Amino acid sequence: MNLQADNIALHGRTFLVGDKIKPLCLQACVLLIPFVIFGVFLLFYGVNPVQLYISMVRSTFGDLYGFGEVLLKTTPILLTGLAAALPARAGLINVGGEGQLAIGALFSTWCAVFYLERFPSWAGIPLMLAAGALGGAVWAGITAFLKIKGKLNETITSLLLNYVATFTVGLFVHGLLKDPKSFNWPFSPEIAPALRLPVVDGTRLHAGIAIALALVLVVWFILYKTRIGFRIRVLGSNYLAAERAGFKVNKMYFWVLIAAGALAGIAGMIEIAGIEGRLRPTTGVNYGYLGFLAAWMAWNHPLRLAVSAFVLGMISVAGNSLEIGSGLPSSSVYILMALVLFFMLGSGRRLKR
Amino acid sequence: MKVTRKSADTCILRTEGLTKRFGSLIANKEIDLEIKPGSIHAILGENGAGKSTLMKMLYGVYEPDGGKIYMDGEVVSLHPPIKAKAKGIGMVFQDFRLIPAMTVLDNIALAVSDGGWRLKRKQLRERILKVSAKYGLSVDPDAYVWQLDLGERQRLEIVKVLLVPGTRIIIFDEPTSVLVPQEVESFLRMLDLLRKDGYGIVLITHKINEVLACADQVTVLRSGQITFRATREEGLEEEALIAAMMGAGTLKPVVKHAGDAKEERQTVLRIERGTIIGNHGETVLKDIELSLKQGEITGVAGISGSGQRELAETLFGLRGLSSGRLTIDGKEMTADTKSFMDAGVSFVSEDPLRESVIPGFTILEHMVLDGIPMKPKRAGIDWPYVRRLLENSEEARALALADADRRADQLSGGNVQRMVLARALIRQPKILIISYPSRGLDIGTTHTIQQQLVTLAERGTAVLLFSEDLDELFKLSDRLIVLSGKRLLGPYRPSETNAAEIGFRMLKGESA
């Protein structure tokens, strides 16, 4: 038994290269197979999958506008992806990016509409960002509190709170935050132009992507280069060992969830300040789940997340061209995403080792 | 089922030049082995000598890379295990393959199938009772496995193997490591009965006493090769066996200076009227009194599952006392691991593989968790400093710790044990709570560890040593306590008691 284990370790050192290639191939397969299966699905509906995939890539890289659109979709996915990946490194499953984003959007809109109306950009935007982060953190705080004080599983509570968040946003846009000039449509008043994020000329692309990428680097740095990150990763790999090393496990769980909520909340703020300009019941819908998917695709690694979020951004945009070009509803790309997640989950166990 | 006496000289199973490689490493090299009916064949060897690999080839887990296995004179292939089982080879594993949530009867039914559709519980129960009465293997067919202690589980495993039709060879993998002395005696009696009934018995062990007590034939393995072979008629001598196991290096005995009995040592940790509750809300230990003294090794004996784990966890702040007081240096402690660590307590858990190894992390990275201080370097950790400290530590060197950059989850059990021990020792703790330090380790390493514990105590550490090996407890302890029936008995002076008395208390408590 011992000999065998020793030997495996020895093996790993001697044939490091071979051992690394195999998981990489497997990873590639896991990412490719869903596209093949979705391709078969498309064939049944008379759409040429090869053409679609090509047009997908072309519309992304073909012109600045298309590229901007993809990055627009990528931005919130990156942030909600971080909101899933960071807790995952600590051994927590946060499915609540959706709700945390919504409440972040609610908080930031509330602040923008009622307090930051006359603020200049340099003060108003950071404050609005902080409000969004606070909103997400508060929402994640409920999950964290229930986890620590009530021993409730964070996966369940964060998921269920998503629905509560959606209805909370609905309550506000139908009531306290409803635009008086909206002729009874459920949305908030528009935020001041000074609070809008700067936009790249010729596209709709705004500064949000820079914020998101910066936060990706921050999370990566914290996880892999700092003592607290080391502790988080220890906790995520073996919480018994963390407990035995004297870590305040509950405190760590709490703050990691709060940080995750803040990240998702920032995504909500960016949606408001970057694109929508006002809060609607549909603001940011699905980005929480897409972020979760992106985090899984990236094995919860922040830098790989940048890639997976971009791929999901591409697929989302492709939905539009699919609808225009073939008559299939744009939501049919969710089938592709579901397939991706399905294969990721299936292979997760095998690749973990 | 029975093998006739007539065929006694011919072997049931014979191997010729059996070889197994793992990559570049040769785990077993040209092993010739004979297993005869009505005879006990002991395989002795240190950990990593290749005993387990050899047994796994005989049980069909591994396919040999070279050599042949003959049964009744014909070449056979035993891989996978189902073939070995069909050919009459049974194995009693060290880590039992049982399902805790099911009854004894159902566990046996899983292994013993007569091929029919219906589960014939009544018939099976009769067979179980018959076999267990015959060999003195008392098991209650209706008890749930989670209710059984380790000794009972082992008996269940043996019954399971015996009930498989056609079993001729039984392989025991370190069978006595889970038994108390009294149980070892009855185990050896049972082996004798099995031998008389013509079973071929293979006994894997590292305990020389047992080999001397029962084996008809001994094969000693070292580094995957046979270094010694003898039968009882040729004479079995302890020295020769040790020499064959250890090779050229000889063991220095663990030196333990007799403590000054007169001088009363300072108490560093104390539990007064402490009650400890288990995971299911049951009382595990009631109204216990315990004090650990500077420079003393306190040994804890007890049948496994008598509250060792819960007591150890309480002493490291992982579990709170439900009533009573726990003080360190007179200061009352609450259940908080960090404050216990700050008070100088170090902890080696009974299951380091599960509780200490962090998958994907290297040995070096494990060192900063309760070992070498996590020295800051800007926002990160000063790894070169940690590495220097680790490389300069005599504890790590004495334990022959594996390379600091190796991933801990790829180490063998023995190497993991070395790692957690080195970590605890490097810290020079004021109080060391250590569970089963020599479990799964070879004689050489066990000696090193025991010596290190003694040295640590001489430097003033209060050591609480949990062990299932009474020899070890007697050899190292200044005082002995026994956990039995929710009570903590003792302390006793090792010089004023003996293994039989302690064993009796483990089983029956104080009063009986």
Interface residues (C-beta under 8 A of the other chain):
Chain A: M1 N2 L3 Q4 A5 D6 N7 I8 A9 L10 H11 G12 R13 T14 F15 F221 K225 T226 R227 F230 R233 V234 S237 N238 L240 A241 A242 E243 R244 A245 G246 F247 K248 K352 R353
Chain B: F22 G23 S24 L25 A27 N47 G48 G50 S52 T53 G224 F316 L318 T337 K338 F340 M341 F347 S349 R354 E355 S356 V357 I358 P359 G360 F361 E365 V368 L369 D370 M374 P376 A379 G380 I381 R406 R407 Q410 L411 S412 G413 G414 N415 G440
